[in-house]
Amino acid sequence: MLARSMVFLFLCAVGLVAGAAADGTVSLSEGKKSARVCGSCHGPKGIARVESYPSLAGQSAQYLAKQLRAFRDGSRTDPQMSVLAKSLSDDEIVNVSAWYASLSSCK
Amino acid sequence: MLARSMVFLFLCAVGLVAGAAADGTVSLSEGKKSARVCGSCHGPKGIARVESYPSLAGQSAQYLAKQLRAFRDGSRTDPQMSVLAKSLSDDEIVNVSAWYASLSSCK
């Protein structure tokens, strides 16, 4: 049981570090792809260049994913984000959130 | 008219740099005072230490103020922020937003 848990944790770690796409693991590379559409408002590296939008770089993946789910289910609304989030799958939300969390928050 | 505008701009600049409280000007020192209650979730310097909360340091004052007004008017909801924002005046929102915007976003 312990050995199985260790293997699972190892595979998760590989998925996180290498950004490899795999069911149930976080994929930074997939997150980076999904983030392309976000760059025009939130900046190509998650540092917003427009005053009215937030920077996402370095925010926790948990917080970002919660906001994306809120935009998707309508509990938080925004003219642009409400539309964009509607098309995101659970995996895409996890991956794109992990991608922004991995970026430096320094401007 | 031009001279009066110059004086107004100068006073605003003094207010911004020195953080002096004055009607209609931004006060970083007042913003810092209001931010005390925010520190337990968003960190004493605006860098959140809890995964479920966002870091505020270095976000634009415009974005932060918009979110605080949204929490205050109910268009954005959160169990804690909806309650906290209810008590904020327009000036307090401007000042506390300017305070967080003035802090370094680097962790």
Backbone of each chain as ProteinMPNN parsed JSONL, in Angstrom:
{"seq_chain_A": "MLARSMVFLFLCAVGLVAGAAADGTVSLSEGKKSARVCGSCHGPKGIARVESYPSLAGQSAQYLAKQLRAFRDGSRTDPQMSVLAKSLSDDEIVNVSAWYASLSSCK", "coords_chain_A": {"N_chain_A": [[0.843, -1.207, 0.0], [1.91, 1.191, 0.875], [4.0, 1.296, -0.935], [2.576, 1.52, -3.323], [1.37, 3.999, -2.974], [3.64, 5.564, -2.941], [4.542, 5.254, -5.551], [2.446, 6.456, -6.916], [2.639, 9.104, -5.969], [5.128, 9.712, -6.992], [4.64, 9.6, -9.742], [2.822, 11.708, -9.985], [4.505, 13.805, -9.278], [6.325, 13.713, -11.367], [4.628, 14.363, -13.443], [3.995, 16.983, -12.738], [6.506, 18.284, -12.76], [7.601, 17.719, -15.301], [5.538, 18.438, -16.889], [4.034, 16.695, -18.315], [1.324, 15.4, -20.162], [-1.231, 13.572, -18.755], [-3.825, 11.38, -17.701], [-5.501, 12.582, -14.915], [-3.253, 13.732, -13.822], [-1.454, 16.788, -13.295], [-0.857, 19.006, -15.944], [1.495, 21.099, -16.966], [2.34, 21.89, -19.47], [0.079, 21.575, -21.059], [-1.511, 23.387, -19.747], [-0.174, 25.744, -20.323], [-0.682, 25.93, -23.035], [-3.472, 26.31, -23.028], [-3.498, 28.768, -21.846], [-2.893, 30.627, -23.752], [-4.955, 32.171, -24.853], [-5.534, 33.808, -22.779], [-3.576, 35.669, -22.511], [-3.799, 38.199, -23.748], [-5.195, 39.876, -22.081], [-4.281, 39.261, -19.47], [-1.586, 39.29, -19.721], [1.352, 37.918, -21.357], [3.006, 36.442, -19.691], [1.49, 36.265, -17.478], [1.483, 38.629, -16.099], [-0.4, 41.334, -15.819], [-0.929, 43.903, -18.18], [-2.729, 45.798, -18.426], [-4.615, 48.021, -16.558], [-7.152, 47.328, -15.619], [-7.284, 44.616, -15.337], [-6.44, 41.61, -13.507], [-3.151, 40.479, -12.441], [-1.993, 37.184, -12.857], [0.119, 35.548, -12.43], [1.896, 33.495, -10.239], [-0.124, 33.407, -8.375], [-2.002, 31.221, -6.188], [-2.637, 27.909, -7.359], [-4.923, 26.736, -6.442], [-6.601, 28.886, -5.715], [-6.893, 30.169, -8.22], [-8.128, 28.162, -9.771], [-10.505, 27.912, -8.372], [-11.702, 30.379, -8.919], [-12.009, 30.236, -11.71], [-13.805, 28.113, -11.895], [-15.927, 29.306, -10.625], [-16.551, 31.377, -12.408], [-17.32, 29.773, -14.522], [-19.571, 28.393, -13.502], [-21.221, 30.484, -12.981], [-21.368, 31.759, -10.543], [-19.55, 33.73, -10.078], [-19.241, 36.632, -11.977], [-18.315, 38.099, -15.102], [-17.937, 40.122, -17.951], [-16.159, 39.137, -19.934], [-14.759, 36.875, -18.822], [-16.799, 35.154, -17.986], [-17.811, 34.146, -20.351], [-15.521, 32.974, -21.528], [-14.773, 31.019, -19.619], [-16.825, 29.193, -19.711], [-16.29, 27.299, -21.651], [-14.297, 25.706, -20.665], [-12.883, 22.638, -19.58], [-12.828, 20.454, -16.66], [-10.2, 19.449, -16.363], [-8.752, 21.266, -17.953], [-9.07, 23.607, -16.482], [-7.675, 22.937, -14.123], [-5.105, 22.553, -15.2], [-4.426, 25.026, -16.47], [-4.533, 26.718, -14.322], [-2.485, 25.683, -12.727], [-0.367, 26.272, -14.399], [-0.241, 29.132, -14.394], [0.223, 29.484, -11.684], [2.788, 28.541, -11.511], [4.397, 30.482, -12.546], [6.594, 33.349, -12.196], [5.815, 35.874, -9.843], [6.97, 38.312, -9.845], [7.348, 41.568, -11.19]], "CA_chain_A": [[0.0, 0.0, 0.0], [2.833, 2.311, 0.932], [4.733, 1.312, -2.205], [1.66, 2.025, -4.352], [1.237, 5.441, -2.731], [4.897, 6.199, -3.345], [4.56, 5.275, -7.023], [1.472, 7.474, -7.337], [3.216, 10.426, -5.688], [6.231, 9.908, -7.933], [4.063, 9.908, -11.054], [2.272, 13.068, -9.894], [5.632, 14.727, -9.275], [6.841, 13.724, -12.739], [3.655, 15.124, -14.226], [4.113, 18.41, -12.404], [7.799, 18.835, -13.159], [7.815, 17.613, -16.739], [4.396, 18.985, -17.605], [3.528, 15.658, -19.209], [-0.117, 15.217, -20.105], [-1.651, 12.22, -18.353], [-5.107, 11.434, -16.979], [-5.426, 12.752, -13.47], [-2.079, 14.483, -13.381], [-1.435, 18.175, -13.747], [0.015, 19.203, -17.09], [1.843, 22.507, -17.172], [2.436, 22.181, -20.907], [-1.301, 21.772, -21.527], [-1.962, 24.647, -19.16], [0.443, 26.83, -21.088], [-1.429, 26.039, -24.301], [-4.784, 26.916, -22.743], [-3.308, 30.144, -21.386], [-2.625, 31.561, -24.862], [-6.089, 33.081, -25.04], [-5.612, 34.697, -21.61], [-2.453, 36.613, -22.515], [-4.094, 39.552, -24.214], [-5.625, 40.676, -20.915], [-3.498, 38.975, -18.25], [-0.157, 39.328, -20.04], [1.878, 36.632, -21.832], [3.567, 35.702, -18.555], [0.584, 36.383, -16.332], [1.566, 39.955, -15.487], [-1.323, 42.161, -16.597], [-0.415, 45.212, -18.612], [-3.879, 46.704, -18.444], [-4.985, 48.29, -15.159], [-8.434, 46.776, -15.19], [-7.219, 43.153, -15.217], [-5.474, 41.151, -12.498], [-2.047, 39.587, -12.755], [-2.283, 35.82, -12.384], [1.375, 34.843, -12.165], [2.266, 33.271, -8.852], [-1.275, 33.158, -7.486], [-2.077, 29.778, -5.941], [-3.46, 27.167, -8.324], [-6.22, 26.49, -5.803], [-7.412, 30.102, -5.843], [-7.211, 30.408, -9.632], [-9.101, 27.16, -10.21], [-11.786, 28.249, -7.741], [-12.292, 31.509, -9.653], [-12.439, 29.769, -13.031], [-15.044, 27.329, -11.706], [-16.997, 30.266, -10.283], [-16.97, 32.019, -13.668], [-17.996, 28.757, -15.341], [-20.915, 28.048, -12.984], [-22.021, 31.705, -12.884], [-21.383, 32.358, -9.202], [-18.833, 34.995, -10.264], [-19.523, 37.029, -13.357], [-17.496, 39.108, -15.766], [-18.345, 40.05, -19.351], [-15.278, 38.287, -20.74], [-14.427, 35.599, -18.182], [-17.963, 34.263, -17.921], [-17.891, 33.486, -21.661], [-14.339, 32.137, -21.736], [-14.722, 29.886, -18.697], [-17.869, 28.221, -20.067], [-15.773, 26.251, -22.542], [-13.185, 24.986, -20.03], [-13.136, 21.374, -18.878], [-12.194, 20.392, -15.329], [-8.75, 19.294, -16.545], [-8.188, 22.522, -18.463], [-9.019, 24.542, -15.35], [-6.561, 22.523, -13.253], [-3.824, 22.75, -15.879], [-4.119, 26.444, -16.705], [-4.286, 27.295, -12.992], [-1.135, 25.254, -12.326], [0.581, 27.005, -15.241], [-0.065, 30.493, -13.862], [0.836, 29.389, -10.334], [4.214, 28.216, -11.645], [5.123, 31.649, -13.073], [7.056, 34.318, -11.206], [4.918, 37.013, -9.608], [7.746, 39.562, -9.924], [7.105, 42.318, -12.431]], "C_chain_A": [[0.87, 1.245, 0.0], [3.583, 2.443, -0.386], [3.865, 1.886, -3.316], [1.487, 3.545, -4.228], [2.483, 6.188, -3.194], [4.981, 6.316, -4.868], [3.621, 6.361, -7.534], [2.038, 8.885, -7.143], [4.343, 10.739, -6.662], [5.686, 10.31, -9.311], [3.461, 11.314, -11.083], [3.398, 14.093, -9.995], [6.222, 14.84, -10.679], [5.915, 14.567, -13.616], [3.78, 16.612, -13.981], [5.391, 19.013, -12.952], [7.944, 18.852, -14.677], [6.663, 18.22, -17.528], [3.816, 17.979, -18.576], [2.026, 15.517, -19.041], [-0.43, 13.787, -19.733], [-2.921, 12.36, -17.555], [-4.881, 11.58, -15.488], [-4.204, 13.489, -12.973], [-2.163, 15.904, -13.94], [-0.445, 18.311, -14.9], [0.281, 20.692, -17.298], [1.889, 22.851, -18.655], [1.04, 22.385, -21.497], [-1.863, 23.079, -20.983], [-1.428, 25.842, -19.923], [-0.289, 27.042, -22.414], [-2.764, 26.744, -24.078], [-4.653, 28.398, -22.408], [-3.097, 31.135, -22.529], [-3.722, 32.609, -25.008], [-6.182, 34.119, -23.911], [-4.621, 35.862, -21.684], [-2.797, 38.042, -22.901], [-4.561, 40.462, -23.079], [-4.681, 40.507, -19.715], [-1.993, 38.966, -18.498], [0.37, 37.962, -20.441], [2.527, 35.801, -20.729], [2.757, 35.906, -17.279], [0.694, 37.688, -15.573], [0.735, 40.896, -16.357], [-0.706, 43.501, -16.942], [-1.518, 46.248, -18.664], [-4.409, 46.804, -17.011], [-6.242, 47.566, -14.69], [-8.422, 45.256, -15.006], [-6.194, 42.742, -14.158], [-4.296, 40.393, -13.111], [-2.368, 38.229, -12.14], [-1.02, 35.079, -11.964], [1.639, 34.724, -10.672], [1.104, 33.173, -7.883], [-1.378, 31.652, -7.267], [-3.005, 29.127, -6.965], [-4.861, 26.938, -7.755], [-7.148, 27.686, -5.96], [-7.837, 30.33, -7.301], [-8.281, 29.429, -10.127], [-10.491, 27.459, -9.628], [-12.481, 29.385, -8.501], [-12.788, 31.076, -11.022], [-13.72, 28.949, -12.932], [-16.223, 28.254, -11.391], [-17.484, 31.009, -11.529], [-17.76, 31.028, -14.524], [-19.403, 28.468, -14.85], [-21.784, 29.283, -12.729], [-22.06, 32.345, -11.51], [-20.475, 33.588, -9.129], [-19.018, 35.377, -11.73], [-18.598, 38.14, -13.824], [-17.809, 38.988, -17.255], [-17.464, 39.121, -20.198], [-15.076, 36.9, -20.126], [-15.61, 34.63, -18.133], [-18.107, 33.484, -19.226], [-16.736, 32.506, -21.835], [-14.371, 30.875, -20.875], [-15.74, 28.801, -19.04], [-17.303, 27.043, -20.854], [-14.69, 25.396, -21.89], [-13.639, 23.691, -19.355], [-12.49, 21.43, -17.498], [-10.675, 20.299, -15.45], [-8.103, 20.589, -17.024], [-8.08, 23.561, -17.353], [-7.847, 24.212, -14.433], [-5.225, 22.854, -13.913], [-3.467, 24.228, -16.051], [-3.866, 27.156, -15.369], [-2.883, 26.944, -12.51], [-0.076, 26.013, -13.13], [0.823, 28.408, -14.68], [0.564, 30.483, -12.471], [2.337, 29.151, -10.424], [5.052, 29.41, -12.098], [5.525, 32.613, -11.952], [6.096, 35.493, -11.084], [5.648, 38.348, -9.724], [7.504, 40.262, -11.257], [8.42, 42.74, -13.087]], "O_chain_A": [[0.634, 2.204, -0.735], [3.782, 3.546, -0.894], [4.347, 2.647, -4.154], [1.461, 4.271, -5.222], [2.404, 7.28, -3.757], [5.426, 7.331, -5.404], [3.952, 7.095, -8.466], [1.935, 9.741, -8.022], [4.499, 11.878, -7.104], [6.196, 11.227, -9.955], [3.575, 12.024, -12.082], [3.281, 15.103, -10.688], [6.577, 15.931, -11.124], [6.369, 15.378, -14.423], [3.681, 17.412, -14.911], [5.384, 20.099, -13.531], [8.351, 19.854, -15.266], [6.806, 18.487, -18.721], [3.174, 18.359, -19.555], [1.513, 15.515, -17.921], [0.084, 12.867, -20.37], [-3.096, 13.33, -16.817], [-4.156, 10.796, -14.877], [-4.137, 13.838, -11.794], [-2.854, 16.168, -14.924], [0.67, 17.792, -14.837], [-0.589, 21.439, -17.746], [1.526, 23.957, -19.056], [0.841, 23.264, -22.336], [-2.598, 23.788, -21.672], [-2.136, 26.825, -20.144], [-0.489, 28.173, -22.856], [-3.142, 27.647, -24.826], [-5.568, 29.185, -22.65], [-3.118, 32.346, -22.31], [-3.448, 33.784, -25.256], [-6.818, 35.162, -24.061], [-4.789, 36.889, -21.026], [-2.161, 38.987, -22.434], [-4.345, 41.673, -23.117], [-4.331, 41.475, -19.041], [-1.213, 38.67, -17.592], [-0.102, 36.946, -19.931], [2.585, 34.576, -20.834], [3.258, 35.746, -16.166], [0.076, 37.851, -14.521], [1.115, 41.214, -17.484], [-0.054, 44.144, -16.118], [-1.271, 47.428, -18.913], [-4.62, 45.791, -16.344], [-6.378, 47.233, -13.513], [-9.416, 44.671, -14.575], [-5.204, 43.439, -13.94], [-4.424, 39.755, -14.156], [-2.936, 38.139, -11.052], [-1.087, 34.096, -11.226], [1.609, 35.711, -9.938], [1.303, 32.891, -6.702], [-0.884, 30.881, -8.089], [-4.011, 29.704, -7.378], [-5.851, 26.944, -8.486], [-8.324, 27.536, -6.294], [-8.995, 30.645, -7.577], [-9.222, 29.823, -10.817], [-11.51, 27.283, -10.295], [-13.695, 29.356, -8.701], [-13.861, 31.495, -11.456], [-14.611, 29.069, -13.773], [-17.352, 28.023, -11.824], [-18.682, 31.243, -11.689], [-18.743, 31.395, -15.168], [-20.326, 28.313, -15.65], [-22.937, 29.161, -12.314], [-22.717, 33.37, -11.325], [-20.614, 34.403, -8.217], [-18.954, 34.522, -12.613], [-18.166, 38.993, -13.049], [-17.935, 37.878, -17.771], [-17.961, 38.408, -21.07], [-15.202, 35.883, -20.808], [-15.425, 33.417, -18.231], [-18.478, 32.31, -19.218], [-16.936, 31.36, -22.236], [-14.034, 29.789, -21.347], [-15.547, 27.632, -18.703], [-17.789, 25.919, -20.731], [-14.209, 24.448, -22.51], [-14.648, 23.661, -18.651], [-11.707, 22.332, -17.201], [-9.947, 20.983, -14.73], [-7.029, 20.964, -16.552], [-7.105, 24.31, -17.294], [-7.11, 25.105, -14.015], [-4.319, 23.375, -13.263], [-2.33, 24.627, -15.803], [-3.069, 28.092, -15.306], [-2.176, 27.788, -11.958], [0.983, 26.354, -12.604], [1.971, 28.82, -14.513], [1.343, 31.373, -12.128], [3.079, 29.518, -9.513], [6.28, 29.36, -12.042], [4.879, 32.678, -10.906], [5.625, 36.037, -12.083], [5.014, 39.402, -9.704], [7.46, 39.628, -12.311], [8.408, 43.379, -14.139]]}, "seq_chain_B": "MLARSMVFLFLCAVGLVAGAAADGTVSLSEGKKSARVCGSCHGPKGIARVESYPSLAGQSAQYLAKQLRAFRDGSRTDPQMSVLAKSLSDDEIVNVSAWYASLSSCK", "coords_chain_B": {"N_chain_B": [[-6.449, 79.193, -14.575], [-4.943, 77.057, -15.59], [-2.847, 77.234, -13.781], [-4.186, 76.612, -11.424], [-4.89, 73.971, -11.928], [-2.371, 72.877, -12.01], [-1.545, 73.208, -9.387], [-3.405, 71.544, -8.127], [-2.678, 69.041, -9.213], [-0.126, 68.878, -8.18], [-0.634, 68.727, -5.434], [-2.019, 66.318, -5.346], [0.035, 64.601, -6.111], [1.795, 64.95, -3.994], [0.204, 63.882, -1.981], [0.097, 61.225, -2.84], [2.793, 60.398, -2.78], [3.703, 61.007, -0.192], [1.737, 59.859, 1.28], [-0.105, 61.248, 2.69], [-3.088, 62.032, 4.422], [-5.847, 63.44, 2.88], [-8.731, 65.192, 1.761], [-10.116, 63.76, -1.066], [-7.691, 63.039, -2.103], [-5.351, 60.364, -2.62], [-4.461, 58.249, 0.043], [-1.825, 56.561, 1.174], [-0.984, 55.9, 3.714], [-3.341, 55.848, 5.206], [-4.554, 53.813, 3.828], [-2.878, 51.708, 4.464], [-3.474, 51.432, 7.155], [-6.167, 50.586, 7.015], [-5.726, 48.169, 5.86], [-4.907, 46.423, 7.775], [-6.753, 44.565, 8.796], [-6.946, 42.85, 6.707], [-4.705, 41.337, 6.535], [-4.553, 38.792, 7.782], [-5.576, 36.934, 6.04], [-4.663, 37.7, 3.477], [-2.013, 38.123, 3.858], [0.578, 39.95, 5.603], [2.047, 41.659, 4.01], [0.611, 41.602, 1.737], [1.044, 39.279, 0.355], [-0.351, 36.309, 0.006], [-0.549, 33.675, 2.352], [-2.025, 31.504, 2.528], [-3.443, 29.018, 0.596], [-6.014, 29.292, -0.471], [-6.586, 31.946, -0.764], [-6.15, 35.061, -2.579], [-3.056, 36.708, -3.486], [-2.468, 40.148, -3.029], [-0.629, 42.121, -3.358], [0.884, 44.428, -5.49], [-1.044, 44.204, -7.454], [-3.151, 46.047, -9.712], [-4.377, 49.209, -8.578], [-6.765, 50.002, -9.607], [-8.038, 47.608, -10.419], [-8.228, 46.276, -7.917], [-9.85, 48.042, -6.436], [-12.174, 47.913, -7.928], [-12.971, 45.264, -7.428], [-13.414, 45.36, -4.664], [-15.552, 47.173, -4.562], [-17.394, 45.633, -5.925], [-17.742, 43.484, -4.16], [-18.854, 44.936, -2.097], [-21.25, 45.929, -3.213], [-22.516, 43.603, -3.782], [-22.342, 42.335, -6.243], [-20.214, 40.677, -6.625], [-19.528, 37.853, -4.698], [-18.503, 36.556, -1.524], [-17.925, 34.609, 1.343], [-16.418, 35.867, 3.416], [-15.362, 38.321, 2.345], [-17.616, 39.704, 1.419], [-18.877, 40.528, 3.719], [-16.877, 42.048, 5.002], [-16.376, 44.099, 3.132], [-18.683, 45.557, 3.124], [-18.554, 47.517, 5.058], [-16.824, 49.418, 4.154], [-15.884, 52.686, 3.137], [-16.052, 54.85, 0.214], [-13.621, 56.271, 0.029], [-11.976, 54.721, 1.696], [-11.829, 52.378, 0.218], [-10.455, 53.262, -2.07], [-8.033, 54.048, -0.896], [-7.018, 51.711, 0.42], [-6.756, 50.045, -1.724], [-4.829, 51.398, -3.228], [-2.71, 51.165, -1.451], [-2.138, 48.37, -1.447], [-1.485, 48.107, -4.14], [0.877, 49.457, -4.191], [2.749, 47.799, -3.09], [5.397, 45.34, -3.323], [5.153, 42.721, -5.696], [6.69, 40.513, -5.635], [7.562, 37.351, -4.265]], "CA_chain_B": [[-7.042, 77.838, -14.655], [-3.826, 76.13, -15.718], [-2.11, 77.267, -12.508], [-4.983, 75.897, -10.429], [-4.757, 72.549, -12.235], [-1.01, 72.46, -11.636], [-1.535, 73.109, -7.921], [-4.162, 70.347, -7.773], [-1.857, 67.877, -9.547], [0.989, 68.838, -7.231], [-1.157, 68.247, -4.15], [-2.302, 64.887, -5.509], [1.322, 63.914, -6.123], [2.282, 64.962, -2.609], [-0.621, 62.918, -1.263], [0.482, 59.869, -3.242], [4.148, 60.073, -2.367], [3.849, 61.073, 1.26], [0.683, 59.099, 1.927], [-0.826, 62.138, 3.598], [-4.537, 61.995, 4.281], [-6.455, 64.708, 2.479], [-9.956, 64.935, 1.014], [-9.986, 63.641, -2.516], [-6.395, 62.504, -2.525], [-5.083, 58.995, -2.174], [-3.61, 58.197, 1.221], [-1.26, 55.228, 1.394], [-0.917, 55.618, 5.15], [-4.689, 55.435, 5.61], [-4.765, 52.499, 3.216], [-2.127, 50.726, 5.26], [-4.249, 51.196, 8.376], [-7.345, 49.77, 6.679], [-5.285, 46.831, 5.41], [-4.541, 45.551, 8.902], [-7.725, 43.483, 8.931], [-6.831, 41.967, 5.531], [-3.439, 40.607, 6.6], [-4.635, 37.402, 8.232], [-5.82, 36.074, 4.862], [-3.886, 38.108, 2.295], [-0.616, 38.314, 4.237], [0.858, 41.302, 6.098], [2.534, 42.494, 2.903], [-0.211, 41.35, 0.549], [1.377, 37.986, -0.246], [-1.161, 35.348, 0.745], [0.152, 32.466, 2.81], [-3.015, 30.43, 2.496], [-3.689, 28.698, -0.819], [-7.345, 29.629, -0.965], [-6.747, 33.395, -0.89], [-5.232, 35.674, -3.547], [-2.125, 37.77, -3.123], [-2.96, 41.441, -3.516], [0.506, 43.026, -3.571], [1.266, 44.724, -6.863], [-2.179, 44.27, -8.38], [-3.451, 47.459, -9.966], [-5.354, 49.81, -7.667], [-8.06, 50.034, -10.305], [-8.636, 46.268, -10.323], [-8.565, 45.989, -6.516], [-10.997, 48.868, -6.044], [-13.354, 47.368, -8.613], [-13.395, 44.053, -6.721], [-13.974, 45.749, -3.359], [-16.892, 47.743, -4.808], [-18.268, 44.509, -6.311], [-18.094, 42.78, -2.91], [-19.717, 45.828, -1.312], [-22.604, 46.054, -3.799], [-23.1, 42.275, -3.917], [-22.19, 41.734, -7.577], [-19.296, 39.552, -6.397], [-19.799, 37.406, -3.327], [-17.558, 35.689, -0.823], [-18.389, 34.61, 2.737], [-15.72, 36.848, 4.251], [-15.212, 39.644, 1.722], [-18.908, 40.395, 1.308], [-19.129, 41.16, 5.018], [-15.855, 43.069, 5.26], [-16.471, 45.227, 2.194], [-19.891, 46.341, 3.42], [-18.265, 48.634, 5.96], [-15.812, 50.318, 3.576], [-16.314, 53.895, 2.419], [-15.382, 55.012, -1.083], [-12.229, 56.671, 0.278], [-11.232, 53.573, 2.23], [-11.573, 51.456, -0.904], [-9.39, 53.856, -2.896], [-6.767, 54.056, -0.147], [-6.489, 50.365, 0.668], [-6.352, 49.524, -3.04], [-3.551, 52.046, -3.565], [-1.695, 50.599, -0.575], [-1.714, 47.057, -1.958], [-0.848, 48.301, -5.451], [2.216, 50.021, -3.993], [3.642, 46.777, -2.523], [6.06, 44.466, -4.292], [4.466, 41.458, -5.962], [7.663, 39.403, -5.537], [7.394, 36.557, -3.038]], "C_chain_B": [[-5.931, 76.777, -14.727], [-3.049, 76.038, -14.407], [-2.851, 76.475, -11.436], [-4.858, 74.373, -10.648], [-3.399, 72.033, -11.798], [-0.916, 72.262, -10.114], [-2.25, 71.833, -7.481], [-3.326, 69.092, -8.026], [-0.7, 67.732, -8.564], [0.536, 68.268, -5.888], [-1.481, 66.751, -4.212], [-1.0, 64.104, -5.442], [1.898, 63.842, -4.72], [1.525, 63.93, -1.786], [-0.213, 61.487, -1.571], [1.834, 59.478, -2.673], [4.26, 60.008, -0.848], [2.808, 60.237, 1.989], [-0.101, 59.946, 2.916], [-2.325, 62.044, 3.339], [-5.051, 63.374, 3.901], [-7.671, 64.382, 1.624], [-9.661, 64.856, -0.479], [-8.639, 63.13, -2.989], [-6.237, 61.087, -1.982], [-4.141, 59.031, -0.984], [-3.107, 56.777, 1.447], [-1.226, 54.888, 2.882], [-2.279, 55.197, 5.691], [-5.01, 54.05, 5.049], [-4.077, 51.407, 3.998], [-2.878, 50.394, 6.543], [-5.446, 50.277, 8.093], [-6.953, 48.338, 6.356], [-4.979, 45.89, 6.561], [-5.449, 44.338, 8.999], [-7.589, 42.452, 7.804], [-5.673, 40.994, 5.659], [-3.558, 39.14, 6.97], [-4.9, 36.446, 7.07], [-4.861, 36.407, 3.715], [-2.422, 38.379, 2.606], [-0.337, 39.751, 4.648], [1.417, 42.245, 5.028], [1.82, 42.157, 1.595], [0.148, 40.09, -0.206], [0.681, 36.909, 0.58], [-0.347, 34.12, 1.126], [-0.778, 31.265, 2.824], [-3.462, 30.265, 1.04], [-5.031, 29.209, -1.36], [-7.573, 31.129, -1.158], [-5.76, 33.987, -1.902], [-4.231, 36.619, -2.882], [-2.626, 39.06, -3.749], [-1.819, 42.391, -3.891], [0.825, 43.185, -5.052], [0.147, 44.637, -7.876], [-2.52, 45.736, -8.6], [-4.521, 47.951, -8.99], [-6.743, 49.802, -8.301], [-8.782, 48.687, -10.186], [-9.087, 45.976, -8.888], [-9.798, 46.768, -6.072], [-12.285, 48.349, -6.678], [-13.881, 46.126, -7.885], [-14.019, 44.398, -5.37], [-15.371, 46.349, -3.523], [-17.878, 46.63, -5.164], [-18.684, 43.698, -5.08], [-19.078, 43.633, -2.103], [-21.135, 45.876, -1.872], [-23.257, 44.685, -4.064], [-22.961, 41.633, -5.283], [-21.096, 40.669, -7.611], [-19.482, 39.127, -4.943], [-18.716, 36.471, -2.811], [-17.946, 35.755, 0.658], [-17.719, 35.675, 3.608], [-15.721, 38.254, 3.641], [-16.53, 40.407, 1.614], [-19.237, 41.13, 2.599], [-18.158, 42.318, 5.246], [-16.055, 44.311, 4.391], [-17.662, 46.132, 2.485], [-19.571, 47.602, 4.233], [-17.294, 49.658, 5.362], [-16.448, 51.518, 2.881], [-15.601, 53.942, 1.065], [-13.911, 55.358, -0.89], [-11.389, 55.498, 0.79], [-10.905, 52.565, 1.13], [-10.431, 51.977, -1.764], [-8.043, 53.744, -2.181], [-6.177, 52.654, 0.044], [-6.057, 49.708, -0.648], [-5.011, 50.105, -3.453], [-2.414, 51.48, -2.721], [-1.203, 49.253, -1.12], [-1.018, 47.19, -3.317], [0.593, 48.786, -5.301], [3.231, 48.969, -3.504], [4.238, 45.891, -3.621], [5.309, 43.149, -4.443], [5.399, 40.259, -5.823], [7.493, 38.67, -4.212], [8.719, 36.372, -2.325]], "O_chain_B": [[-5.969, 75.759, -14.037], [-2.648, 74.959, -13.97], [-2.239, 75.762, -10.641], [-4.74, 73.601, -9.697], [-3.272, 70.919, -11.288], [-0.31, 71.31, -9.624], [-1.782, 71.125, -6.589], [-3.263, 68.196, -7.184], [-0.338, 66.625, -8.166], [1.222, 67.443, -5.284], [-1.247, 66.014, -3.254], [-0.934, 63.06, -4.791], [2.424, 62.81, -4.304], [2.117, 63.195, -0.996], [-0.177, 60.636, -0.682], [2.009, 58.377, -2.152], [4.838, 59.073, -0.293], [2.965, 59.937, 3.173], [-0.69, 59.426, 3.863], [-2.771, 61.984, 2.194], [-4.713, 64.366, 4.548], [-7.657, 63.42, 0.855], [-9.049, 65.748, -1.066], [-8.474, 62.82, -4.169], [-6.897, 60.681, -1.025], [-3.143, 59.752, -0.994], [-3.864, 55.898, 1.86], [-1.416, 53.734, 3.267], [-2.37, 54.302, 6.531], [-5.65, 53.228, 5.706], [-4.619, 50.316, 4.177], [-2.921, 49.241, 6.972], [-5.702, 49.323, 8.829], [-7.738, 47.409, 6.549], [-4.808, 44.689, 6.351], [-4.989, 43.224, 9.251], [-8.057, 41.321, 7.932], [-5.642, 39.959, 4.993], [-2.753, 38.324, 6.522], [-4.494, 35.285, 7.113], [-4.318, 35.513, 3.068], [-1.669, 38.812, 1.734], [-0.942, 40.677, 4.108], [1.28, 43.464, 5.124], [2.34, 42.389, 0.503], [-0.379, 39.846, -1.292], [1.074, 36.632, 1.713], [0.436, 33.598, 0.331], [-0.355, 30.143, 3.103], [-3.808, 31.23, 0.359], [-5.163, 29.515, -2.545], [-8.621, 31.541, -1.654], [-4.655, 33.469, -2.062], [-4.52, 37.242, -1.86], [-3.145, 39.06, -4.866], [-2.016, 43.343, -4.645], [1.01, 42.203, -5.771], [0.353, 44.96, -9.046], [-2.208, 46.578, -7.758], [-5.441, 47.217, -8.626], [-7.754, 49.621, -7.623], [-9.976, 48.633, -9.892], [-10.196, 45.486, -8.67], [-10.682, 46.222, -5.413], [-13.345, 48.344, -6.052], [-15.091, 45.954, -7.741], [-15.024, 43.808, -4.974], [-16.267, 46.072, -2.726], [-19.042, 46.667, -4.765], [-19.835, 43.275, -4.968], [-20.016, 43.11, -1.502], [-22.108, 45.866, -1.118], [-24.401, 44.614, -4.513], [-23.41, 40.504, -5.479], [-21.059, 39.848, -8.528], [-19.583, 39.976, -4.058], [-18.106, 35.709, -3.562], [-18.261, 36.829, 1.17], [-18.373, 36.309, 4.437], [-16.034, 39.238, 4.31], [-16.544, 41.634, 1.709], [-19.807, 42.221, 2.576], [-18.558, 43.418, 5.629], [-15.918, 45.438, 4.867], [-17.659, 47.314, 2.141], [-20.245, 48.624, 4.102], [-16.98, 50.659, 6.006], [-17.418, 51.381, 2.136], [-14.673, 53.176, 0.809], [-13.049, 54.8, -1.568], [-10.246, 55.307, 0.374], [-9.826, 51.973, 1.122], [-9.539, 51.219, -2.143], [-7.036, 53.387, -2.792], [-4.98, 52.445, -0.151], [-5.113, 48.917, -0.678], [-4.152, 49.39, -3.969], [-1.291, 51.33, -3.203], [0.001, 49.028, -1.24], [-0.068, 46.461, -3.604], [1.427, 48.553, -6.176], [4.435, 49.225, -3.506], [3.657, 45.722, -4.694], [4.886, 42.541, -3.46], [4.95, 39.115, -5.885], [7.304, 39.292, -3.167], [8.771, 35.731, -1.276]]}, "name": "protein", "num_of_chains": 2, "seq": "MLARSMVFLFLCAVGLVAGAAADGTVSLSEGKKSARVCGSCHGPKGIARVESYPSLAGQSAQYLAKQLRAFRDGSRTDPQMSVLAKSLSDDEIVNVSAWYASLSSCKMLARSMVFLFLCAVGLVAGAAADGTVSLSEGKKSARVCGSCHGPKGIARVESYPSLAGQSAQYLAKQLRAFRDGSRTDPQMSVLAKSLSDDEIVNVSAWYASLSSCK"}
